[in-house]
Amino acid sequence: MWPSSAEKTLKEIKERLATTPILRHHDFSKTFEAACDAFGIGIGGVLSQEGHQIACFSEKLNESK
């Protein structure tokens, strides 16, 4: 039998894997927030409004990029 904390953690992981976050439609009357991150092997960005994701992008970089 697993300890109670491990069971709780496993249940939370299963819940997060089983539910899909829903992206919202944009509203041009509200402020957009853009966050990006670049690192040695890839680049990514998230566009959001009021803390909710509108769009996201992620790409692995190769030597020519």
N, CA, C, O and CB atoms as a CASP TS submission, in Angstrom:
PFRMAT TS
TARGET T0000
AUTHOR 0000-0000-0000
METHOD Language model
MODEL 1
PARENT N/A
ATOM      1  N   MET     1       0.842  -1.186   0.000  1.00  0.00           N
ATOM      2  CA  MET     1       0.000   0.000   0.000  1.00  0.00           C
ATOM      3  C   MET     1       0.879   1.238   0.000  1.00  0.00           C
ATOM      4  O   MET     1       1.875   1.301   0.721  1.00  0.00           O
ATOM      5  CB  MET     1      -0.953   0.004   1.215  1.00  0.00           C
ATOM      6  N   TRP     2       0.509   2.224  -0.811  1.00  0.00           N
ATOM      7  CA  TRP     2       1.274   3.462  -0.897  1.00  0.00           C
ATOM      8  C   TRP     2       0.924   4.389   0.257  1.00  0.00           C
ATOM      9  O   TRP     2      -0.203   4.365   0.752  1.00  0.00           O
ATOM     10  CB  TRP     2       1.018   4.161  -2.235  1.00  0.00           C
ATOM     11  N   PRO     3       1.877   5.203   0.688  1.00  0.00           N
ATOM     12  CA  PRO     3       1.561   6.212   1.708  1.00  0.00           C
ATOM     13  C   PRO     3       0.504   7.187   1.185  1.00  0.00           C
ATOM     14  O   PRO     3       0.379   7.393  -0.022  1.00  0.00           O
ATOM     15  CB  PRO     3       2.841   6.983   2.129  1.00  0.00           C
ATOM     16  N   SER     4      -0.236   7.769   2.087  1.00  0.00           N
ATOM     17  CA  SER     4      -1.341   8.663   1.729  1.00  0.00           C
ATOM     18  C   SER     4      -0.890   9.810   0.828  1.00  0.00           C
ATOM     19  O   SER     4      -1.588  10.160  -0.124  1.00  0.00           O
ATOM     20  CB  SER     4      -1.982   9.224   2.986  1.00  0.00           C
ATOM     21  N   SER     5       0.279  10.403   1.122  1.00  0.00           N
ATOM     22  CA  SER     5       0.763  11.534   0.314  1.00  0.00           C
ATOM     23  C   SER     5       1.079  11.096  -1.114  1.00  0.00           C
ATOM     24  O   SER     5       0.847  11.855  -2.056  1.00  0.00           O
ATOM     25  CB  SER     5       2.013  12.159   0.958  1.00  0.00           C
ATOM     26  N   ALA     6       1.603   9.889  -1.286  1.00  0.00           N
ATOM     27  CA  ALA     6       1.905   9.383  -2.630  1.00  0.00           C
ATOM     28  C   ALA     6       0.616   9.124  -3.406  1.00  0.00           C
ATOM     29  O   ALA     6       0.549   9.401  -4.604  1.00  0.00           O
ATOM     30  CB  ALA     6       2.748   8.090  -2.548  1.00  0.00           C
ATOM     31  N   GLU     7      -0.393   8.601  -2.744  1.00  0.00           N
ATOM     32  CA  GLU     7      -1.684   8.374  -3.402  1.00  0.00           C
ATOM     33  C   GLU     7      -2.306   9.689  -3.850  1.00  0.00           C
ATOM     34  O   GLU     7      -2.864   9.784  -4.943  1.00  0.00           O
ATOM     35  CB  GLU     7      -2.645   7.633  -2.461  1.00  0.00           C
ATOM     36  N   LYS     8      -2.204  10.699  -2.997  1.00  0.00           N
ATOM     37  CA  LYS     8      -2.753  12.016  -3.329  1.00  0.00           C
ATOM     38  C   LYS     8      -2.024  12.610  -4.540  1.00  0.00           C
ATOM     39  O   LYS     8      -2.655  13.164  -5.440  1.00  0.00           O
ATOM     40  CB  LYS     8      -2.644  12.971  -2.114  1.00  0.00           C
ATOM     41  N   THR     9      -0.718  12.492  -4.554  1.00  0.00           N
ATOM     42  CA  THR     9       0.083  13.003  -5.667  1.00  0.00           C
ATOM     43  C   THR     9      -0.249  12.272  -6.958  1.00  0.00           C
ATOM     44  O   THR     9      -0.401  12.905  -8.002  1.00  0.00           O
ATOM     45  CB  THR     9       1.577  12.871  -5.359  1.00  0.00           C
ATOM     46  N   LEU    10      -0.360  10.976  -6.904  1.00  0.00           N
ATOM     47  CA  LEU    10      -0.702  10.179  -8.078  1.00  0.00           C
ATOM     48  C   LEU    10      -2.087  10.558  -8.604  1.00  0.00           C
ATOM     49  O   LEU    10      -2.284  10.661  -9.815  1.00  0.00           O
ATOM     50  CB  LEU    10      -0.651   8.678  -7.742  1.00  0.00           C
ATOM     51  N   LYS    11      -3.033  10.764  -7.709  1.00  0.00           N
ATOM     52  CA  LYS    11      -4.380  11.159  -8.111  1.00  0.00           C
ATOM     53  C   LYS    11      -4.357  12.526  -8.803  1.00  0.00           C
ATOM     54  O   LYS    11      -5.051  12.729  -9.799  1.00  0.00           O
ATOM     55  CB  LYS    11      -5.319  11.193  -6.885  1.00  0.00           C
ATOM     56  N   GLU    12      -3.569  13.454  -8.279  1.00  0.00           N
ATOM     57  CA  GLU    12      -3.457  14.782  -8.875  1.00  0.00           C
ATOM     58  C   GLU    12      -2.825  14.714 -10.263  1.00  0.00           C
ATOM     59  O   GLU    12      -3.273  15.408 -11.176  1.00  0.00           O
ATOM     60  CB  GLU    12      -2.638  15.703  -7.968  1.00  0.00           C
ATOM     61  N   ILE    13      -1.802  13.898 -10.436  1.00  0.00           N
ATOM     62  CA  ILE    13      -1.159  13.722 -11.749  1.00  0.00           C
ATOM     63  C   ILE    13      -2.157  13.153 -12.751  1.00  0.00           C
ATOM     64  O   ILE    13      -2.249  13.643 -13.877  1.00  0.00           O
ATOM     65  CB  ILE    13       0.077  12.791 -11.637  1.00  0.00           C
ATOM     66  N   LYS    14      -2.901  12.130 -12.357  1.00  0.00           N
ATOM     67  CA  LYS    14      -3.906  11.543 -13.240  1.00  0.00           C
ATOM     68  C   LYS    14      -4.947  12.575 -13.643  1.00  0.00           C
ATOM     69  O   LYS    14      -5.347  12.628 -14.805  1.00  0.00           O
ATOM     70  CB  LYS    14      -4.584  10.352 -12.564  1.00  0.00           C
ATOM     71  N   GLU    15      -5.393  13.402 -12.688  1.00  0.00           N
ATOM     72  CA  GLU    15      -6.395  14.436 -12.959  1.00  0.00           C
ATOM     73  C   GLU    15      -5.862  15.449 -13.971  1.00  0.00           C
ATOM     74  O   GLU    15      -6.575  15.834 -14.897  1.00  0.00           O
ATOM     75  CB  GLU    15      -6.803  15.151 -11.654  1.00  0.00           C
ATOM     76  N   ARG    16      -4.621  15.878 -13.799  1.00  0.00           N
ATOM     77  CA  ARG    16      -4.049  16.875 -14.711  1.00  0.00           C
ATOM     78  C   ARG    16      -3.841  16.305 -16.108  1.00  0.00           C
ATOM     79  O   ARG    16      -3.993  17.025 -17.094  1.00  0.00           O
ATOM     80  CB  ARG    16      -2.723  17.395 -14.163  1.00  0.00           C
ATOM     81  N   LEU    17      -3.496  15.025 -16.208  1.00  0.00           N
ATOM     82  CA  LEU    17      -3.309  14.404 -17.514  1.00  0.00           C
ATOM     83  C   LEU    17      -4.636  14.144 -18.217  1.00  0.00           C
ATOM     84  O   LEU    17      -4.687  14.102 -19.446  1.00  0.00           O
ATOM     85  CB  LEU    17      -2.540  13.105 -17.368  1.00  0.00           C
ATOM     86  N   ALA    18      -5.696  13.972 -17.460  1.00  0.00           N
ATOM     87  CA  ALA    18      -7.002  13.629 -18.036  1.00  0.00           C
ATOM     88  C   ALA    18      -7.817  14.854 -18.437  1.00  0.00           C
ATOM     89  O   ALA    18      -8.761  14.731 -19.218  1.00  0.00           O
ATOM     90  CB  ALA    18      -7.794  12.805 -17.052  1.00  0.00           C
ATOM     91  N   THR    19      -7.473  16.030 -17.922  1.00  0.00           N
ATOM     92  CA  THR    19      -8.226  17.232 -18.261  1.00  0.00           C
ATOM     93  C   THR    19      -7.373  18.125 -19.158  1.00  0.00           C
ATOM     94  O   THR    19      -6.178  18.301 -18.922  1.00  0.00           O
ATOM     95  CB  THR    19      -8.663  17.994 -16.981  1.00  0.00           C
ATOM     96  N   THR    20      -7.995  18.677 -20.172  1.00  0.00           N
ATOM     97  CA  THR    20      -7.299  19.530 -21.126  1.00  0.00           C
ATOM     98  C   THR    20      -7.644  20.982 -20.855  1.00  0.00           C
ATOM     99  O   THR    20      -8.820  21.330 -20.749  1.00  0.00           O
ATOM    100  CB  THR    20      -7.659  19.148 -22.573  1.00  0.00           C
ATOM    101  N   PRO    21      -6.614  21.852 -20.740  1.00  0.00           N
ATOM    102  CA  PRO    21      -6.922  23.267 -20.580  1.00  0.00           C
ATOM    103  C   PRO    21      -7.558  23.809 -21.859  1.00  0.00           C
ATOM    104  O   PRO    21      -7.153  23.438 -22.961  1.00  0.00           O
ATOM    105  CB  PRO    21      -5.648  24.066 -20.224  1.00  0.00           C
ATOM    106  N   ILE    22      -8.535  24.671 -21.718  1.00  0.00           N
ATOM    107  CA  ILE    22      -9.230  25.228 -22.867  1.00  0.00           C
ATOM    108  C   ILE    22      -8.692  26.635 -23.132  1.00  0.00           C
ATOM    109  O   ILE    22      -8.683  27.488 -22.245  1.00  0.00           O
ATOM    110  CB  ILE    22     -10.771  25.250 -22.633  1.00  0.00           C
ATOM    111  N   LEU    23      -8.246  26.858 -24.366  1.00  0.00           N
ATOM    112  CA  LEU    23      -7.782  28.182 -24.746  1.00  0.00           C
ATOM    113  C   LEU    23      -8.994  29.076 -24.986  1.00  0.00           C
ATOM    114  O   LEU    23     -10.013  28.621 -25.507  1.00  0.00           O
ATOM    115  CB  LEU    23      -6.875  28.117 -26.008  1.00  0.00           C
ATOM    116  N   ARG    24      -8.885  30.320 -24.616  1.00  0.00           N
ATOM    117  CA  ARG    24      -9.989  31.270 -24.769  1.00  0.00           C
ATOM    118  C   ARG    24      -9.874  32.028 -26.084  1.00  0.00           C
ATOM    119  O   ARG    24      -8.805  32.086 -26.691  1.00  0.00           O
ATOM    120  CB  ARG    24     -10.019  32.256 -23.594  1.00  0.00           C
ATOM    121  N   HIS    25     -10.981  32.603 -26.511  1.00  0.00           N
ATOM    122  CA  HIS    25     -10.978  33.498 -27.659  1.00  0.00           C
ATOM    123  C   HIS    25     -10.431  34.846 -27.214  1.00  0.00           C
ATOM    124  O   HIS    25     -10.633  35.258 -26.072  1.00  0.00           O
ATOM    125  CB  HIS    25     -12.406  33.645 -28.269  1.00  0.00           C
ATOM    126  N   HIS    26      -9.735  35.534 -28.121  1.00  0.00           N
ATOM    127  CA  HIS    26      -9.178  36.837 -27.783  1.00  0.00           C
ATOM    128  C   HIS    26     -10.255  37.917 -27.781  1.00  0.00           C
ATOM    129  O   HIS    26     -11.310  37.771 -28.398  1.00  0.00           O
ATOM    130  CB  HIS    26      -8.068  37.206 -28.762  1.00  0.00           C
ATOM    131  N   ASP    27      -9.964  38.988 -27.078  1.00  0.00           N
ATOM    132  CA  ASP    27     -10.858  40.142 -26.997  1.00  0.00           C
ATOM    133  C   ASP    27      -9.988  41.375 -27.212  1.00  0.00           C
ATOM    134  O   ASP    27      -9.200  41.745 -26.342  1.00  0.00           O
ATOM    135  CB  ASP    27     -11.633  40.202 -25.607  1.00  0.00           C
ATOM    136  N   PHE    28     -10.135  42.019 -28.387  1.00  0.00           N
ATOM    137  CA  PHE    28      -9.265  43.140 -28.728  1.00  0.00           C
ATOM    138  C   PHE    28      -9.475  44.360 -27.836  1.00  0.00           C
ATOM    139  O   PHE    28      -8.661  45.282 -27.871  1.00  0.00           O
ATOM    140  CB  PHE    28      -9.481  43.529 -30.160  1.00  0.00           C
ATOM    141  N   SER    29     -10.525  44.392 -27.050  1.00  0.00           N
ATOM    142  CA  SER    29     -10.732  45.517 -26.142  1.00  0.00           C
ATOM    143  C   SER    29      -9.941  45.353 -24.842  1.00  0.00           C
ATOM    144  O   SER    29      -9.897  46.272 -24.025  1.00  0.00           O
ATOM    145  CB  SER    29     -12.217  45.667 -25.831  1.00  0.00           C
ATOM    146  N   LYS    30      -9.322  44.198 -24.650  1.00  0.00           N
ATOM    147  CA  LYS    30      -8.530  43.936 -23.441  1.00  0.00           C
ATOM    148  C   LYS    30      -7.044  43.853 -23.777  1.00  0.00           C
ATOM    149  O   LYS    30      -6.671  43.654 -24.933  1.00  0.00           O
ATOM    150  CB  LYS    30      -8.994  42.628 -22.761  1.00  0.00           C
ATOM    151  N   THR    31      -6.206  44.007 -22.764  1.00  0.00           N
ATOM    152  CA  THR    31      -4.762  43.981 -22.937  1.00  0.00           C
ATOM    153  C   THR    31      -4.260  42.559 -23.136  1.00  0.00           C
ATOM    154  O   THR    31      -4.685  41.636 -22.440  1.00  0.00           O
ATOM    155  CB  THR    31      -4.074  44.619 -21.738  1.00  0.00           C
ATOM    156  N   PHE    32      -3.347  42.388 -24.096  1.00  0.00           N
ATOM    157  CA  PHE    32      -2.683  41.109 -24.318  1.00  0.00           C
ATOM    158  C   PHE    32      -1.388  41.073 -23.523  1.00  0.00           C
ATOM    159  O   PHE    32      -0.741  42.103 -23.333  1.00  0.00           O
ATOM    160  CB  PHE    32      -2.408  40.877 -25.826  1.00  0.00           C
ATOM    161  N   GLU    33      -1.014  39.895 -23.062  1.00  0.00           N
ATOM    162  CA  GLU    33       0.258  39.689 -22.379  1.00  0.00           C
ATOM    163  C   GLU    33       1.031  38.630 -23.157  1.00  0.00           C
ATOM    164  O   GLU    33       0.489  37.571 -23.475  1.00  0.00           O
ATOM    165  CB  GLU    33       0.047  39.259 -20.878  1.00  0.00           C
ATOM    166  N   ALA    34       2.295  38.911 -23.465  1.00  0.00           N
ATOM    167  CA  ALA    34       3.126  37.958 -24.193  1.00  0.00           C
ATOM    168  C   ALA    34       4.303  37.561 -23.320  1.00  0.00           C
ATOM    169  O   ALA    34       4.960  38.411 -22.719  1.00  0.00           O
ATOM    170  CB  ALA    34       3.614  38.553 -25.540  1.00  0.00           C
ATOM    171  N   ALA    35       4.560  36.271 -23.257  1.00  0.00           N
ATOM    172  CA  ALA    35       5.713  35.753 -22.520  1.00  0.00           C
ATOM    173  C   ALA    35       6.479  34.837 -23.464  1.00  0.00           C
ATOM    174  O   ALA    35       5.883  34.019 -24.165  1.00  0.00           O
ATOM    175  CB  ALA    35       5.275  34.992 -21.207  1.00  0.00           C
ATOM    176  N   CYS    36       7.793  34.975 -23.480  1.00  0.00           N
ATOM    177  CA  CYS    36       8.590  34.109 -24.353  1.00  0.00           C
ATOM    178  C   CYS    36       9.841  33.652 -23.617  1.00  0.00           C
ATOM    179  O   CYS    36      10.268  34.252 -22.630  1.00  0.00           O
ATOM    180  CB  CYS    36       8.970  34.843 -25.664  1.00  0.00           C
ATOM    181  N   ASP    37      10.407  32.579 -24.128  1.00  0.00           N
ATOM    182  CA  ASP    37      11.606  32.006 -23.536  1.00  0.00           C
ATOM    183  C   ASP    37      12.412  31.366 -24.650  1.00  0.00           C
ATOM    184  O   ASP    37      11.870  30.614 -25.460  1.00  0.00           O
ATOM    185  CB  ASP    37      11.257  30.970 -22.419  1.00  0.00           C
ATOM    186  N   ALA    38      13.679  31.652 -24.694  1.00  0.00           N
ATOM    187  CA  ALA    38      14.567  31.040 -25.679  1.00  0.00           C
ATOM    188  C   ALA    38      15.714  30.383 -24.924  1.00  0.00           C
ATOM    189  O   ALA    38      16.237  30.943 -23.961  1.00  0.00           O
ATOM    190  CB  ALA    38      15.096  32.097 -26.715  1.00  0.00           C
ATOM    191  N   PHE    39      16.091  29.220 -25.358  1.00  0.00           N
ATOM    192  CA  PHE    39      17.181  28.505 -24.724  1.00  0.00           C
ATOM    193  C   PHE    39      17.953  27.776 -25.808  1.00  0.00           C
ATOM    194  O   PHE    39      17.569  27.849 -26.975  1.00  0.00           O
ATOM    195  CB  PHE    39      16.663  27.520 -23.637  1.00  0.00           C
ATOM    196  N   GLY    40      19.001  27.092 -25.475  1.00  0.00           N
ATOM    197  CA  GLY    40      19.901  26.492 -26.445  1.00  0.00           C
ATOM    198  C   GLY    40      19.279  25.553 -27.450  1.00  0.00           C
ATOM    199  O   GLY    40      19.780  25.425 -28.567  1.00  0.00           O
ATOM    200  N   ILE    41      18.195  24.890 -27.079  1.00  0.00           N
ATOM    201  CA  ILE    41      17.621  23.888 -27.983  1.00  0.00           C
ATOM    202  C   ILE    41      16.243  24.247 -28.505  1.00  0.00           C
ATOM    203  O   ILE    41      15.700  23.518 -29.335  1.00  0.00           O
ATOM    204  CB  ILE    41      17.546  22.574 -27.290  1.00  0.00           C
ATOM    205  N   GLY    42      15.650  25.365 -28.038  1.00  0.00           N
ATOM    206  CA  GLY    42      14.306  25.687 -28.502  1.00  0.00           C
ATOM    207  C   GLY    42      13.864  27.077 -28.109  1.00  0.00           C
ATOM    208  O   GLY    42      14.562  27.805 -27.403  1.00  0.00           O
ATOM    209  N   ILE    43      12.669  27.426 -28.594  1.00  0.00           N
ATOM    210  CA  ILE    43      12.068  28.721 -28.307  1.00  0.00           C
ATOM    211  C   ILE    43      10.568  28.510 -28.085  1.00  0.00           C
ATOM    212  O   ILE    43       9.962  27.631 -28.697  1.00  0.00           O
ATOM    213  CB  ILE    43      12.335  29.742 -29.470  1.00  0.00           C
ATOM    214  N   GLY    44       9.985  29.310 -27.221  1.00  0.00           N
ATOM    215  CA  GLY    44       8.558  29.161 -26.968  1.00  0.00           C
ATOM    216  C   GLY    44       7.940  30.475 -26.543  1.00  0.00           C
ATOM    217  O   GLY    44       8.635  31.383 -26.087  1.00  0.00           O
ATOM    218  N   GLY    45       6.631  30.570 -26.694  1.00  0.00           N
ATOM    219  CA  GLY    45       5.929  31.778 -26.301  1.00  0.00           C
ATOM    220  C   GLY    45       4.475  31.487 -25.969  1.00  0.00           C
ATOM    221  O   GLY    45       3.893  30.517 -26.456  1.00  0.00           O
ATOM    222  N   VAL    46       3.899  32.343 -25.133  1.00  0.00           N
ATOM    223  CA  VAL    46       2.500  32.215 -24.738  1.00  0.00           C
ATOM    224  C   VAL    46       1.857  33.593 -24.826  1.00  0.00           C
ATOM    225  O   VAL    46       2.403  34.577 -24.328  1.00  0.00           O
ATOM    226  CB  VAL    46       2.363  31.618 -23.295  1.00  0.00           C
ATOM    227  N   LEU    47       0.695  33.652 -25.463  1.00  0.00           N
ATOM    228  CA  LEU    47      -0.103  34.869 -25.529  1.00  0.00           C
ATOM    229  C   LEU    47      -1.304  34.665 -24.610  1.00  0.00           C
ATOM    230  O   LEU    47      -2.006  33.660 -24.713  1.00  0.00           O
ATOM    231  CB  LEU    47      -0.550  35.198 -27.010  1.00  0.00           C
ATOM    232  N   SER    48      -1.537  35.619 -23.713  1.00  0.00           N
ATOM    233  CA  SER    48      -2.635  35.453 -22.763  1.00  0.00           C
ATOM    234  C   SER    48      -3.361  36.771 -22.524  1.00  0.00           C
ATOM    235  O   SER    48      -2.863  37.848 -22.852  1.00  0.00           O
ATOM    236  CB  SER    48      -2.114  34.895 -21.438  1.00  0.00           C
ATOM    237  N   GLN    49      -4.547  36.656 -21.947  1.00  0.00           N
ATOM    238  CA  GLN    49      -5.345  37.796 -21.509  1.00  0.00           C
ATOM    239  C   GLN    49      -5.921  37.464 -20.150  1.00  0.00           C
ATOM    240  O   GLN    49      -6.495  36.393 -19.950  1.00  0.00           O
ATOM    241  CB  GLN    49      -6.476  38.139 -22.533  1.00  0.00           C
ATOM    242  N   GLU    50      -5.765  38.383 -19.221  1.00  0.00           N
ATOM    243  CA  GLU    50      -6.287  38.222 -17.866  1.00  0.00           C
ATOM    244  C   GLU    50      -5.903  36.878 -17.249  1.00  0.00           C
ATOM    245  O   GLU    50      -6.703  36.261 -16.545  1.00  0.00           O
ATOM    246  CB  GLU    50      -7.794  38.366 -17.875  1.00  0.00           C
ATOM    247  N   GLY    51      -4.687  36.432 -17.512  1.00  0.00           N
ATOM    248  CA  GLY    51      -4.180  35.191 -16.928  1.00  0.00           C
ATOM    249  C   GLY    51      -4.628  33.919 -17.618  1.00  0.00           C
ATOM    250  O   GLY    51      -4.311  32.828 -17.142  1.00  0.00           O
ATOM    251  N   HIS    52      -5.358  34.018 -18.731  1.00  0.00           N
ATOM    252  CA  HIS    52      -5.829  32.847 -19.464  1.00  0.00           C
ATOM    253  C   HIS    52      -5.115  32.765 -20.806  1.00  0.00           C
ATOM    254  O   HIS    52      -5.007  33.765 -21.516  1.00  0.00           O
ATOM    255  CB  HIS    52      -7.364  32.900 -19.665  1.00  0.00           C
ATOM    256  N   GLN    53      -4.623  31.571 -21.157  1.00  0.00           N
ATOM    257  CA  GLN    53      -3.906  31.393 -22.414  1.00  0.00           C
ATOM    258  C   GLN    53      -4.827  31.582 -23.608  1.00  0.00           C
ATOM    259  O   GLN    53      -5.952  31.082 -23.634  1.00  0.00           O
ATOM    260  CB  GLN    53      -3.263  30.017 -22.465  1.00  0.00           C
ATOM    261  N   ILE    54      -4.323  32.317 -24.601  1.00  0.00           N
ATOM    262  CA  ILE    54      -5.025  32.504 -25.863  1.00  0.00           C
ATOM    263  C   ILE    54      -4.358  31.640 -26.935  1.00  0.00           C
ATOM    264  O   ILE    54      -5.039  30.990 -27.728  1.00  0.00           O
ATOM    265  CB  ILE    54      -5.032  34.007 -26.281  1.00  0.00           C
ATOM    266  N   ALA    55      -3.023  31.638 -26.954  1.00  0.00           N
ATOM    267  CA  ALA    55      -2.262  30.870 -27.944  1.00  0.00           C
ATOM    268  C   ALA    55      -0.898  30.534 -27.366  1.00  0.00           C
ATOM    269  O   ALA    55      -0.407  31.218 -26.467  1.00  0.00           O
ATOM    270  CB  ALA    55      -2.115  31.658 -29.281  1.00  0.00           C
ATOM    271  N   CYS    56      -0.294  29.482 -27.884  1.00  0.00           N
ATOM    272  CA  CYS    56       1.054  29.120 -27.455  1.00  0.00           C
ATOM    273  C   CYS    56       1.838  28.591 -28.648  1.00  0.00           C
ATOM    274  O   CYS    56       1.256  28.127 -29.629  1.00  0.00           O
ATOM    275  CB  CYS    56       1.012  28.067 -26.316  1.00  0.00           C
ATOM    276  N   PHE    57       3.164  28.665 -28.558  1.00  0.00           N
ATOM    277  CA  PHE    57       4.056  28.242 -29.627  1.00  0.00           C
ATOM    278  C   PHE    57       5.303  27.652 -28.993  1.00  0.00           C
ATOM    279  O   PHE    57       5.805  28.172 -27.997  1.00  0.00           O
ATOM    280  CB  PHE    57       4.412  29.428 -30.579  1.00  0.00           C
ATOM    281  N   SER    58       5.799  26.576 -29.565  1.00  0.00           N
ATOM    282  CA  SER    58       7.036  25.956 -29.111  1.00  0.00           C
ATOM    283  C   SER    58       7.694  25.287 -30.302  1.00  0.00           C
ATOM    284  O   SER    58       7.032  24.594 -31.074  1.00  0.00           O
ATOM    285  CB  SER    58       6.776  24.934 -27.963  1.00  0.00           C
ATOM    286  N   GLU    59       8.999  25.492 -30.453  1.00  0.00           N
ATOM    287  CA  GLU    59       9.704  24.884 -31.575  1.00  0.00           C
ATOM    288  C   GLU    59      11.133  24.546 -31.171  1.00  0.00           C
ATOM    289  O   GLU    59      11.821  25.332 -30.520  1.00  0.00           O
ATOM    290  CB  GLU    59       9.696  25.821 -32.799  1.00  0.00           C
ATOM    291  N   LYS    60      11.549  23.373 -31.572  1.00  0.00           N
ATOM    292  CA  LYS    60      12.929  22.956 -31.337  1.00  0.00           C
ATOM    293  C   LYS    60      13.799  23.582 -32.421  1.00  0.00           C
ATOM    294  O   LYS    60      13.450  23.547 -33.601  1.00  0.00           O
ATOM    295  CB  LYS    60      13.065  21.389 -31.332  1.00  0.00           C
ATOM    296  N   LEU    61      14.927  24.153 -32.020  1.00  0.00           N
ATOM    297  CA  LEU    61      15.828  24.795 -32.969  1.00  0.00           C
ATOM    298  C   LEU    61      16.864  23.803 -33.480  1.00  0.00           C
ATOM    299  O   LEU    61      17.345  22.947 -32.738  1.00  0.00           O
ATOM    300  CB  LEU    61      16.519  25.999 -32.323  1.00  0.00           C
ATOM    301  N   ASN    62      17.202  23.933 -34.767  1.00  0.00           N
ATOM    302  CA  ASN    62      18.292  23.131 -35.310  1.00  0.00           C
ATOM    303  C   ASN    62      19.500  24.044 -35.520  1.00  0.00           C
ATOM    304  O   ASN    62      19.428  25.232 -35.204  1.00  0.00           O
ATOM    305  CB  ASN    62      17.871  22.431 -36.649  1.00  0.00           C
ATOM    306  N   GLU    63      20.586  23.526 -36.036  1.00  0.00           N
ATOM    307  CA  GLU    63      21.824  24.287 -36.153  1.00  0.00           C
ATOM    308  C   GLU    63      21.693  25.527 -37.035  1.00  0.00           C
ATOM    309  O   GLU    63      22.332  26.541 -36.752  1.00  0.00           O
ATOM    310  CB  GLU    63      22.906  23.403 -36.694  1.00  0.00           C
ATOM    311  N   SER    64      20.884  25.475 -38.098  1.00  0.00           N
ATOM    312  CA  SER    64      20.768  26.617 -39.001  1.00  0.00           C
ATOM    313  C   SER    64      19.953  27.750 -38.408  1.00  0.00           C
ATOM    314  O   SER    64      20.093  28.887 -38.857  1.00  0.00           O
ATOM    315  CB  SER    64      20.152  26.184 -40.300  1.00  0.00           C
ATOM    316  N   LYS    65      19.115  27.494 -37.430  1.00  0.00           N
ATOM    317  CA  LYS    65      18.296  28.550 -36.832  1.00  0.00           C
ATOM    318  C   LYS    65      19.063  29.214 -35.706  1.00  0.00           C
ATOM    319  O   LYS    65      18.550  30.133 -35.068  1.00  0.00           O
ATOM    320  CB  LYS    65      16.957  27.986 -36.312  1.00  0.00           C
TER
END
